[in-house]
Amino acid sequence: MAGYCASGCRIRFSIGRVSVVGCLLSFSVSGFAFAAQPSVEYALGLKPKQFVNYDIPDEQEAKAATLLMEKANGMTSWVVRSAQGILLRRFADTNSDRVVDQWSYCKDGLEVYRDIDTDHNTNPDQCRWFGVAGSRWGIDANEDGSIDEWKVLSAEEATAEIVRALANREPAIFDRLLPSDAELNEIGFPDELLAQVRIQVTDARKRFKSLSQEQEEVTPQTQWTAMLSGLPGIIPKSPDGAAADITAYDNVVALTEAVSGSGGQVFVGSLVRFGSVWRPLALPQLSGEMQESLSVFSPKIDSAAFQAGTASETLQPFLEQLRVIEQEMQEAERADIAKLIAKQVAILNEVAQRAEGDEKEFWLRQLAETLAAAAQEGTMPNALDQLEKLSESLPTGDPLKSFLAFRLASARYATSMQEPDADIEKVQRVWLEELAAFAEAYPDAQDAAEALLQISIADEFSGQEEAAIQRYQQIVENFPSSASARKASGALRRLQAVGQPLNLSGTTIDGQELTLQQFKGKPVLVHYWATWCEPCKVDIARIRELQEKYQREIAVVGIALDEDKAALQQFLSKRPLNWPQLYEPGGLDGRLAEDLGVLTLPTMLLLDKEGVVLERNILVTDLENKLKSVVTD
């Protein structure tokens, strides 16, 4: 009877009348309107906005459940109970305006989760967990179904959120855990520790996305089990130390469990309490070569990022300027971005010149990344020139040569593509030649995997599939732990999919579990798409026509590869699709795309009635003929 669900359509309860319009549901609780009361089926069909383990009755249990109006503590509620009288759901009107503003979900008769509409506009803007589900309290300020910030979060739940962010490869989950600059200023860290923490937090924010995509230990099936740590400690307020008492844990570890039952660990490091929310200060670490982490009670760290942060006092003014610029860039208009990036580059250049040893390498990398991004985004006119000069300034054997060479290739390609009269074919040919030269010159470089992947993609979509397969295999063999290897492995499965059964499963955008096996007996069209992909929308229009024409004879499954879940939900609310849409965070870097190495959109596959792949790359112009052939077989 237990279920694990997240999100669902927005539902309005009106305690005055009953109406159903699309996904909007109104419930009557007038004193005599029981003849028009909502059904148990409707009430049990509502889902919490966030993840929680709660009771979901099976079909027989749902038929025996009751839905009645109850009044208590000055509130009117619709209450769902099991045949045994156990509380399952409560939907309450707390301000007597005849509209539900609290949606409560229960486990074993006790409330474990509540969506709350505090501004009474029918959309939840807060969510709370209770009882065995924990004590989280989240704020959804823009009411898009995603938590924007935490109001209450325990230390244990903070580590669980870190595991969830890694499992889902979703940087937004981790990003909202990190302390803001304002929180760091207000908490009262001693100046030396504050400087170290700022560097760690900035580094964690920048690097989490790549960490989550490259790691393979924590998967969507991995479960957080416990937090392992010693006792929390306090940095006391003192004249020459903290400005206020600070409570923290050091050396925190999150324990995990895989589907197989094997245990795992995620090293979290320090957790600090900011008000009612516990927050990490650094990037989590997985198994392998562990780096010494920042310790609140004996601050020290060996990583290059921290060494840069604890650089000589002469660098501190420059680091403060970089922090201020980063803040300004978050709110700046595009016209001002160029000026801010120019300032940022000048300061990074100065810091790199003054730094020594490992510090120097760290800041040179930061400078190169900044210049490469500016060149690719077109936000700094001479970024490419500066990047080339930086590369020329390094000696031949410098390990940074390969790092810069790959970023130069990408920057040159992006800059050339931005030219008004760009010869697209020539630009792409030159880029691929440069990538091939890079992979040959630096075969062991970390970026060689990505270079080979781009060449493989070009080979595949120019019809040279054998060459693509060879390179995909090379990536998997030579760079097995890289994100590129996961994409290459999936691409190999896709290219060799015809004649093979496709085992695909996941969760739909409205929280339902789905597997292709449930459509056995019907041909299935699988459509990979995203809201930002205009050709995908052309596909959707045609699929809609054909699905209506052949709806009894075929099944359609969409796989939405948007990174922005809110944008996807908004699109589907305006243009509802009558076939299921699988969704997981990560977009083209997520599991749903990587399982079959889906590298471009749209991509369509056709399966026969037994779930075996017939076609792995259907064009929309050929779609009806392909469907006709499989329906008549």
C-alpha positions as CSV (number, residue, x, y, z in Angstrom):
1,M,0.0,0.0,0.0
2,A,3.0,2.2,0.3
3,G,3.9,4.5,-2.6
4,Y,6.6,6.9,-3.6
5,C,5.4,9.7,-5.8
6,A,6.3,13.3,-6.8
7,S,4.4,16.1,-8.4
8,G,1.1,16.0,-10.2
9,C,-1.3,18.3,-11.9
10,R,-2.4,21.4,-10.0
11,I,-5.8,20.8,-8.4
12,R,-8.2,23.4,-7.0
13,F,-10.8,22.4,-4.4
14,S,-13.7,24.8,-3.9
15,I,-15.7,24.2,-0.8
16,G,-19.0,25.4,-2.3
17,R,-19.6,23.5,-5.5
18,V,-18.3,20.7,-7.6
19,S,-16.8,21.2,-11.0
20,V,-14.1,19.5,-13.1
21,V,-12.4,21.5,-15.8
22,G,-9.3,19.9,-17.4
23,C,-7.0,19.4,-14.4
24,L,-8.9,21.8,-12.1
25,L,-11.0,20.0,-9.5
26,S,-13.5,21.8,-7.2
27,F,-15.1,20.1,-4.2
28,S,-18.4,21.1,-2.6
29,V,-18.8,21.1,1.2
30,S,-22.0,23.1,1.6
31,G,-24.2,21.7,4.3
32,F,-26.6,20.0,2.0
33,A,-24.5,19.3,-1.2
34,F,-23.4,15.7,-0.4
35,A,-25.2,14.4,-3.4
36,A,-22.6,16.3,-5.5
37,Q,-19.6,15.4,-3.3
38,P,-16.3,14.4,-5.1
39,S,-15.5,10.7,-5.5
40,V,-13.0,8.8,-3.5
41,E,-11.2,8.0,-6.8
42,Y,-10.6,11.7,-7.4
43,A,-9.4,12.4,-3.9
44,L,-7.0,9.4,-3.9
45,G,-5.7,10.4,-7.4
46,L,-4.2,13.6,-6.0
47,K,-0.4,13.5,-5.5
48,P,2.0,15.4,-3.3
49,K,4.2,18.0,-5.1
50,Q,7.4,16.6,-3.6
51,F,8.8,13.1,-2.9
52,V,7.4,11.2,0.1
53,N,6.6,7.7,1.1
54,Y,2.8,7.5,1.8
55,D,0.0,5.1,1.7
56,I,-1.5,4.4,-1.8
57,P,-4.5,2.0,-1.5
58,D,-4.7,-0.8,-4.1
59,E,-7.9,-1.1,-6.2
60,Q,-9.9,-3.1,-3.7
61,E,-8.9,-0.9,-0.8
62,A,-9.8,2.3,-2.7
63,K,-13.3,0.9,-3.5
64,A,-13.8,0.3,0.2
65,A,-12.5,3.8,1.3
66,T,-14.8,6.6,2.3
67,L,-14.7,10.4,1.7
68,L,-16.6,12.6,4.2
69,M,-16.7,16.2,5.3
70,E,-15.4,16.8,8.8
71,K,-15.1,19.9,11.0
72,A,-12.5,20.3,13.7
73,N,-10.3,23.1,15.2
74,G,-12.2,25.7,13.2
75,M,-11.4,24.0,9.8
76,T,-13.6,22.2,7.3
77,S,-12.0,19.3,5.6
78,W,-12.7,16.5,3.1
79,V,-11.2,13.3,4.8
80,V,-10.5,10.0,3.2
81,R,-10.4,6.9,5.4
82,S,-9.9,3.2,4.8
83,A,-12.6,0.7,5.4
84,Q,-10.9,0.2,8.9
85,G,-11.2,3.9,9.6
86,I,-7.5,4.6,9.1
87,L,-6.8,8.2,7.9
88,L,-5.4,8.3,4.3
89,R,-5.9,11.9,3.2
90,R,-7.1,15.2,4.5
91,F,-7.9,18.3,2.3
92,A,-8.6,21.3,4.5
93,D,-10.0,24.8,4.2
94,T,-8.2,26.7,7.0
95,N,-9.5,30.2,6.5
96,S,-13.2,29.5,5.8
97,D,-13.2,30.8,2.2
98,R,-14.5,27.4,0.9
99,V,-11.4,26.6,-1.0
100,V,-8.9,23.9,0.1
101,D,-5.5,25.3,1.1
102,Q,-3.9,22.3,2.7
103,W,-3.4,18.9,1.1
104,S,-2.3,16.2,3.6
105,Y,-1.0,12.7,2.9
106,C,-0.7,9.9,5.5
107,K,1.3,6.8,6.3
108,D,-0.2,4.2,8.7
109,G,-2.8,6.7,9.7
110,L,-0.4,9.5,10.6
111,E,0.2,12.6,8.5
112,V,3.6,12.5,6.8
113,Y,3.4,15.3,4.2
114,R,1.4,18.5,3.6
115,D,1.2,20.9,0.6
116,I,0.2,24.4,1.8
117,D,-1.3,27.4,0.0
118,T,-0.4,30.3,2.3
119,D,-1.4,33.1,0.0
120,H,-4.8,31.4,-0.9
121,N,-4.4,31.5,-4.7
122,T,-5.1,27.7,-5.0
123,N,-1.4,26.9,-5.7
124,P,0.8,25.4,-3.0
125,D,3.8,27.5,-2.1
126,Q,5.1,25.5,0.9
127,C,5.6,21.8,1.7
128,R,6.2,20.1,5.0
129,W,7.2,16.6,6.1
130,F,6.0,15.2,9.4
131,G,6.3,12.1,11.6
132,V,8.4,9.3,10.2
133,A,9.0,11.2,7.0
134,G,11.2,13.8,8.8
135,S,11.0,17.5,9.5
136,R,11.8,19.2,6.1
137,W,10.0,22.4,5.4
138,G,10.4,23.8,1.9
139,I,9.4,27.0,0.2
140,D,8.1,27.1,-3.5
141,A,8.0,30.9,-3.9
142,N,7.1,30.9,-7.6
143,E,4.6,28.0,-7.2
144,D,6.1,25.9,-10.1
145,G,6.2,22.7,-8.1
146,S,10.0,22.9,-7.3
147,I,11.4,23.9,-3.9
148,D,13.3,27.2,-4.1
149,E,14.7,27.2,-0.6
150,W,14.6,25.4,2.7
151,K,13.0,26.8,5.8
152,V,13.8,23.8,8.0
153,L,16.2,21.0,7.2
154,S,18.0,18.7,9.7
155,A,21.6,17.6,9.4
156,E,20.4,14.1,8.5
157,E,18.0,15.4,5.8
158,A,20.8,17.6,4.4
159,T,22.9,14.5,3.8
160,A,19.9,12.7,2.3
161,E,19.4,15.7,-0.1
162,I,23.1,15.5,-1.2
163,V,22.6,11.8,-2.0
164,R,19.4,12.6,-3.9
165,A,21.2,15.3,-5.9
166,L,23.9,12.9,-6.9
167,A,21.4,10.1,-7.7
168,N,19.3,12.3,-9.9
169,R,22.3,14.2,-11.3
170,E,20.4,17.4,-10.4
171,P,22.6,20.4,-9.5
172,A,19.6,22.5,-8.4
173,I,19.0,20.1,-5.4
174,F,22.6,20.6,-4.2
175,D,22.7,24.3,-5.1
176,R,19.9,25.2,-2.7
177,L,21.7,23.4,0.1
178,L,24.8,25.6,-0.1
179,P,24.8,28.8,2.0
180,S,24.3,32.1,0.2
181,D,26.8,34.9,0.5
182,A,24.5,36.8,2.8
183,E,24.2,33.8,5.1
184,L,28.0,33.4,5.2
185,N,28.3,37.1,6.1
186,E,25.7,36.9,8.8
187,I,26.7,33.7,10.6
188,G,29.8,35.2,12.1
189,F,32.7,33.0,11.0
190,P,36.2,34.3,11.9
191,D,37.7,36.1,9.0
192,E,40.3,33.4,8.1
193,L,37.7,30.6,8.2
194,L,35.2,32.7,6.2
195,A,37.7,33.2,3.4
196,Q,38.3,29.4,3.3
197,V,34.6,28.6,3.4
198,R,33.8,31.1,0.6
199,I,36.3,29.4,-1.7
200,Q,34.9,26.0,-0.9
201,V,31.3,26.9,-1.5
202,T,32.1,28.6,-4.8
203,D,34.1,25.6,-5.9
204,A,31.3,23.2,-4.9
205,R,28.7,25.2,-6.8
206,K,30.8,25.2,-10.0
207,R,31.9,21.5,-9.9
208,F,28.9,19.6,-8.7
209,K,27.3,19.2,-12.1
210,S,30.4,17.6,-13.6
211,L,30.8,15.4,-10.5
212,S,27.2,14.2,-10.6
213,Q,27.4,13.4,-14.3
214,E,30.7,11.6,-14.2
215,Q,30.2,9.5,-11.0
216,E,28.7,6.0,-11.3
217,E,28.4,5.0,-7.7
218,V,25.1,6.8,-6.8
219,T,22.3,5.9,-9.2
220,P,18.6,6.8,-9.2
221,Q,18.0,3.5,-7.4
222,T,20.5,4.3,-4.6
223,Q,18.8,4.9,-1.2
224,W,20.1,7.1,1.6
225,T,20.2,5.1,4.9
226,A,21.8,7.1,7.6
227,M,24.2,9.9,8.6
228,L,27.4,8.9,10.2
229,S,29.2,11.5,12.4
230,G,30.5,12.4,15.8
231,L,28.8,14.9,18.1
232,P,28.1,18.4,16.9
233,G,30.4,21.1,18.2
234,I,30.2,24.8,18.8
235,I,32.6,27.6,17.8
236,P,31.8,30.1,20.6
237,K,31.3,33.8,20.3
238,S,34.5,35.5,21.4
239,P,36.3,38.8,21.0
240,D,39.0,37.4,18.7
241,G,36.9,34.6,17.0
242,A,33.3,34.0,16.0
243,A,30.8,36.9,16.1
244,A,28.1,34.4,17.4
245,D,27.9,30.8,18.5
246,I,28.2,28.5,15.5
247,T,27.0,24.9,15.6
248,A,28.6,22.4,13.2
249,Y,29.5,18.8,12.5
250,D,32.9,17.8,11.0
251,N,33.7,14.7,8.9
252,V,30.1,13.8,8.1
253,V,29.4,10.7,6.0
254,A,26.1,9.7,4.3
255,L,25.6,6.0,4.2
256,T,23.8,4.6,1.2
257,E,22.4,1.3,-0.1
258,A,22.2,0.0,-3.7
259,V,19.5,-2.1,-5.2
260,S,21.8,-5.1,-4.8
261,G,21.9,-4.5,-1.0
262,S,25.5,-3.4,-1.0
263,G,26.4,-0.4,1.1
264,G,28.1,2.8,0.0
265,Q,29.4,6.1,1.4
266,V,29.3,9.7,0.4
267,F,31.8,11.9,2.3
268,V,30.0,15.2,3.1
269,G,32.6,16.9,5.3
270,S,31.4,19.8,7.4
271,L,27.7,20.7,8.0
272,V,26.9,24.0,9.6
273,R,23.5,25.2,11.0
274,F,22.3,28.4,9.5
275,G,19.1,29.2,11.5
276,S,16.9,26.1,11.1
277,V,18.7,24.8,8.1
278,W,21.9,22.6,8.1
279,R,24.1,23.2,5.1
280,P,27.2,21.6,3.6
281,L,30.3,23.8,2.9
282,A,32.1,21.7,0.2
283,L,31.8,19.4,-2.7
284,P,30.8,15.8,-1.6
285,Q,33.4,13.1,-2.3
286,L,32.9,9.5,-3.3
287,S,35.2,6.5,-3.1
288,G,38.6,6.6,-4.6
289,E,41.4,8.9,-3.7
290,M,40.0,11.2,-1.0
291,Q,41.2,14.7,-0.6
292,E,41.5,16.2,2.9
293,S,38.4,18.4,3.4
294,L,37.8,21.7,5.2
295,S,37.3,21.1,8.9
296,V,35.4,23.8,10.8
297,F,37.1,23.0,14.1
298,S,40.6,22.6,12.7
299,P,40.4,24.3,9.3
300,K,42.8,22.9,6.7
301,I,42.6,21.4,3.3
302,D,45.0,20.1,0.7
303,S,43.0,20.4,-2.5
304,A,44.1,22.9,-5.2
305,A,40.9,24.8,-4.9
306,F,41.4,25.4,-1.2
307,Q,45.1,26.1,-1.5
308,A,44.0,28.9,-3.9
309,G,41.6,30.1,-1.2
310,T,44.2,30.1,1.5
311,A,46.7,31.9,-0.6
312,S,49.0,34.6,0.7
313,E,47.4,37.7,2.1
314,T,48.4,39.6,-1.1
315,L,45.8,37.6,-3.0
316,Q,42.9,38.1,-0.6
317,P,41.8,41.6,-2.0
318,F,41.7,40.1,-5.5
319,L,39.6,37.2,-4.3
320,E,37.2,39.6,-2.7
321,Q,36.9,41.5,-6.0
322,L,36.1,38.3,-7.8
323,R,33.3,37.5,-5.3
324,V,31.8,40.9,-5.8
325,I,31.9,40.5,-9.6
326,E,30.2,37.1,-9.4
327,Q,27.4,38.6,-7.3
328,E,26.9,41.5,-9.8
329,M,26.8,39.1,-12.8
330,Q,23.9,37.2,-11.4
331,E,21.7,40.4,-11.7
332,A,23.4,42.1,-14.7
333,E,21.9,42.8,-18.1
334,R,23.6,41.3,-21.1
335,A,25.1,44.7,-22.1
336,D,26.9,44.9,-18.7
337,I,28.0,41.3,-18.7
338,A,30.9,42.0,-21.1
339,K,32.3,44.7,-18.8
340,L,32.1,42.4,-15.8
341,I,33.7,39.5,-17.6
342,A,36.6,41.8,-18.7
343,K,37.1,42.8,-15.1
344,Q,36.9,39.2,-14.0
345,V,39.5,38.1,-16.6
346,A,41.9,40.9,-15.6
347,I,41.7,39.9,-11.9
348,L,42.1,36.2,-12.7
349,N,45.1,37.1,-14.8
350,E,46.6,39.0,-12.0
351,V,45.9,36.3,-9.4
352,A,47.4,33.6,-11.7
353,Q,50.6,35.7,-12.2
354,R,51.0,36.2,-8.4
355,A,50.2,32.6,-7.4
356,E,52.7,29.8,-7.1
357,G,52.8,26.0,-7.4
358,D,49.5,24.3,-7.3
359,E,47.8,27.6,-6.7
360,K,49.0,28.9,-10.1
361,E,47.6,25.9,-12.0
362,F,44.2,26.2,-10.3
363,W,43.9,29.9,-11.2
364,L,45.2,29.4,-14.7
365,R,42.4,26.8,-15.2
366,Q,39.9,29.2,-13.8
367,L,41.1,31.9,-16.3
368,A,41.0,29.4,-19.2
369,E,37.5,28.3,-18.4
370,T,36.3,31.9,-18.1
371,L,37.8,32.9,-21.4
372,A,36.5,29.8,-23.2
373,A,33.0,30.3,-21.9
374,A,33.1,34.0,-22.9
375,A,34.2,33.1,-26.4
376,Q,31.6,30.4,-26.8
377,E,28.8,32.7,-25.5
378,G,30.0,35.7,-27.4
379,T,30.1,37.9,-24.3
380,M,33.7,39.1,-24.7
381,P,34.9,40.2,-28.1
382,N,38.6,39.3,-27.6
383,A,38.2,36.2,-25.4
384,L,39.5,33.9,-28.1
385,D,42.6,36.0,-28.7
386,Q,43.4,36.0,-25.0
387,L,42.9,32.3,-24.8
388,E,45.3,31.7,-27.6
389,K,47.9,33.9,-26.0
390,L,47.5,32.1,-22.7
391,S,48.1,28.8,-24.5
392,E,51.2,30.2,-26.3
393,S,52.6,31.4,-23.0
394,L,52.8,27.9,-21.6
395,P,55.9,25.7,-22.1
396,T,55.6,22.6,-24.3
397,G,55.5,20.0,-21.6
398,D,53.0,21.9,-19.3
399,P,50.1,19.7,-18.3
400,L,47.8,22.6,-18.9
401,K,48.5,22.5,-22.6
402,S,46.0,19.7,-23.2
403,F,43.4,21.5,-21.0
404,L,43.8,24.7,-23.1
405,A,44.0,22.9,-26.4
406,F,40.5,21.4,-26.1
407,R,38.9,24.6,-24.9
408,L,40.6,26.5,-27.7
409,A,39.1,24.0,-30.2
410,S,35.6,24.5,-28.8
411,A,36.0,28.3,-28.5
412,R,37.2,28.6,-32.2
413,Y,34.2,26.5,-33.3
414,A,31.7,28.5,-31.4
415,T,33.2,31.8,-32.5
416,S,33.2,30.8,-36.2
417,M,29.6,29.6,-36.0
418,Q,28.6,33.1,-34.7
419,E,29.9,34.8,-37.9
420,P,26.9,36.1,-40.0
421,D,28.2,34.5,-43.2
422,A,29.6,31.4,-41.6
423,D,30.1,28.4,-44.0
424,I,28.6,25.8,-41.6
425,E,30.0,22.7,-43.3
426,K,33.5,24.2,-43.5
427,V,33.3,25.3,-39.8
428,Q,32.3,21.9,-38.7
429,R,34.9,20.2,-40.8
430,V,37.7,22.3,-39.4
431,W,36.4,21.7,-35.9
432,L,36.3,18.0,-36.3
433,E,39.8,18.0,-37.8
434,E,41.1,20.0,-34.7
435,L,39.4,17.5,-32.4
436,A,41.0,14.6,-34.2
437,A,44.4,16.3,-33.9
438,F,43.8,16.9,-30.2
439,A,42.8,13.3,-29.5
440,E,46.0,12.1,-31.3
441,A,48.3,14.5,-29.5
442,Y,46.8,14.0,-26.1
443,P,45.3,10.4,-26.1
444,D,45.3,10.1,-22.3
445,A,43.8,13.6,-21.6
446,Q,40.5,13.6,-19.8
447,D,39.0,15.8,-22.6
448,A,40.0,13.2,-25.2
449,A,36.9,11.2,-24.4
450,E,34.7,14.2,-25.2
451,A,36.7,15.0,-28.4
452,L,36.2,11.4,-29.6
453,L,32.5,11.5,-28.7
454,Q,32.0,14.6,-30.9
455,I,33.8,13.0,-33.8
456,S,31.7,9.8,-33.3
457,I,28.5,11.7,-33.4
458,A,29.5,13.4,-36.6
459,D,30.4,10.1,-38.1
460,E,27.1,8.5,-37.1
461,F,25.0,11.3,-38.5
462,S,26.9,11.5,-41.8
463,G,26.2,7.8,-42.4
464,Q,29.6,6.5,-41.4
465,E,28.2,4.2,-38.7
466,E,31.0,1.6,-38.7
467,A,33.5,4.4,-37.9
468,A,31.2,5.7,-35.2
469,I,30.9,2.3,-33.6
470,Q,34.6,1.9,-33.5
471,R,35.1,5.2,-31.8
472,Y,32.3,4.7,-29.4
473,Q,33.9,1.4,-28.4
474,Q,37.3,3.1,-28.0
475,I,35.7,5.6,-25.6
476,V,34.1,2.9,-23.5
477,E,37.4,0.9,-23.3
478,N,39.8,3.8,-22.7
479,F,37.6,6.1,-20.5
480,P,35.2,3.7,-18.8
481,S,34.4,6.1,-15.9
482,S,33.7,9.2,-17.9
483,A,30.4,10.8,-18.8
484,S,31.3,10.4,-22.4
485,A,31.7,6.6,-22.0
486,R,28.1,6.4,-20.7
487,K,26.8,8.2,-23.8
488,A,29.0,6.1,-26.1
489,S,27.8,2.8,-24.4
490,G,24.2,3.9,-24.9
491,A,24.9,4.9,-28.5
492,L,26.3,1.4,-29.2
493,R,23.1,-0.1,-27.8
494,R,21.0,2.1,-30.0
495,L,23.0,1.5,-33.2
496,Q,22.7,-2.3,-32.5
497,A,19.1,-2.1,-31.3
498,V,17.2,-3.4,-34.3
499,G,16.0,-6.9,-33.7
500,Q,16.6,-6.6,-30.0
501,P,13.9,-6.2,-27.2
502,L,13.9,-2.7,-25.7
503,N,13.6,-2.7,-21.9
504,L,12.8,0.8,-21.0
505,S,11.1,2.0,-17.8
506,G,10.9,5.2,-15.7
507,T,8.5,7.7,-14.1
508,T,6.1,9.9,-16.0
509,I,5.9,13.6,-15.5
510,D,2.9,13.1,-13.3
511,G,4.6,10.5,-11.0
512,Q,3.4,7.2,-12.5
513,E,5.7,4.3,-13.0
514,L,5.8,3.1,-16.6
515,T,7.5,0.3,-18.5
516,L,7.3,-0.6,-22.2
517,Q,6.4,-4.1,-21.2
518,Q,2.9,-3.0,-20.2
519,F,2.2,-2.2,-23.9
520,K,3.0,-5.7,-25.1
521,G,0.6,-6.7,-27.8
522,K,0.7,-3.3,-29.5
523,P,3.4,-1.7,-31.6
524,V,5.0,1.2,-29.6
525,L,6.4,4.5,-31.0
526,V,9.0,6.0,-28.6
527,H,9.6,9.7,-29.1
528,Y,12.6,11.5,-27.5
529,W,12.0,15.3,-27.5
530,A,12.3,18.5,-25.5
531,T,10.3,21.8,-25.4
532,W,13.3,23.8,-26.7
533,C,13.5,21.6,-29.8
534,E,11.4,23.2,-32.6
535,P,11.5,20.1,-35.0
536,C,10.3,18.0,-32.0
537,K,7.1,20.1,-32.0
538,V,6.5,19.3,-35.7
539,D,6.9,15.7,-34.8
540,I,4.4,16.0,-31.9
541,A,1.8,17.6,-34.2
542,R,2.1,14.7,-36.6
543,I,2.2,12.1,-33.9
544,R,-1.0,13.6,-32.5
545,E,-2.8,13.1,-35.8
546,L,-1.5,9.6,-36.3
547,Q,-2.2,8.6,-32.7
548,E,-5.8,9.6,-33.1
549,K,-6.0,7.7,-36.4
550,Y,-4.4,4.5,-35.0
551,Q,-5.1,4.9,-31.3
552,R,-6.5,1.4,-30.9
553,E,-3.7,-0.2,-32.8
554,I,-0.6,1.6,-31.5
555,A,0.9,3.0,-28.3
556,V,3.0,6.1,-28.0
557,V,5.5,6.9,-25.3
558,G,7.2,10.3,-25.0
559,I,10.6,10.8,-23.3
560,A,11.0,14.5,-22.4
561,L,14.6,15.5,-22.1
562,D,14.1,19.0,-20.7
563,E,16.4,20.1,-18.0
564,D,13.8,22.6,-16.8
565,K,10.9,20.6,-15.4
566,A,8.8,23.7,-14.8
567,A,9.1,24.6,-18.5
568,L,8.0,21.1,-19.5
569,Q,5.0,21.2,-17.1
570,Q,4.0,24.6,-18.5
571,F,4.2,23.4,-22.1
572,L,2.1,20.3,-21.3
573,S,-0.4,22.4,-19.4
574,K,-0.9,24.5,-22.5
575,R,-0.7,21.7,-25.0
576,P,-1.8,18.5,-23.2
577,L,-0.6,15.2,-24.9
578,N,-2.7,12.1,-24.5
579,W,0.2,9.7,-24.3
580,P,2.5,9.3,-21.3
581,Q,5.7,11.3,-20.9
582,L,8.7,9.8,-19.1
583,Y,10.8,12.4,-17.3
584,E,14.0,12.4,-15.2
585,P,16.3,15.3,-14.4
586,G,19.4,15.8,-16.5
587,G,18.1,16.3,-20.0
588,L,20.5,14.9,-22.6
589,D,22.9,14.2,-19.8
590,G,20.3,12.2,-17.8
591,R,19.7,8.4,-17.6
592,L,16.9,8.3,-20.1
593,A,19.0,9.8,-22.8
594,E,22.2,8.0,-21.9
595,D,20.6,4.5,-21.8
596,L,20.3,4.6,-25.6
597,G,22.9,7.3,-26.2
598,V,20.4,9.7,-27.6
599,L,22.6,12.6,-28.7
600,T,20.3,14.6,-31.0
601,L,16.6,15.5,-30.9
602,P,14.1,14.5,-32.1
603,T,14.8,10.7,-32.1
604,M,12.1,8.1,-32.7
605,L,12.1,4.4,-32.4
606,L,9.4,1.9,-33.4
607,L,8.8,-1.4,-31.6
608,D,6.7,-4.4,-32.7
609,K,4.0,-6.0,-30.7
610,E,6.6,-8.1,-28.8
611,G,8.6,-5.0,-27.8
612,V,11.4,-5.7,-30.3
613,V,13.0,-2.7,-32.1
614,L,12.0,-2.5,-35.8
615,E,13.3,1.0,-36.5
616,R,15.8,3.1,-34.5
617,N,15.8,6.4,-36.4
618,I,12.4,7.2,-38.0
619,L,11.9,10.6,-39.8
620,V,8.5,12.3,-39.3
621,T,8.0,12.2,-43.1
622,D,8.2,8.4,-43.1
623,L,6.2,7.9,-39.9
624,E,2.8,7.0,-41.3
625,N,4.2,4.5,-43.8
626,K,6.2,2.8,-41.0
627,L,3.1,2.7,-38.8
628,K,0.9,1.3,-41.5
629,S,3.4,-1.5,-42.2
630,V,3.6,-2.6,-38.5
631,V,-0.2,-2.3,-37.9
632,T,-1.0,-4.5,-40.9
633,D,1.6,-7.2,-40.0
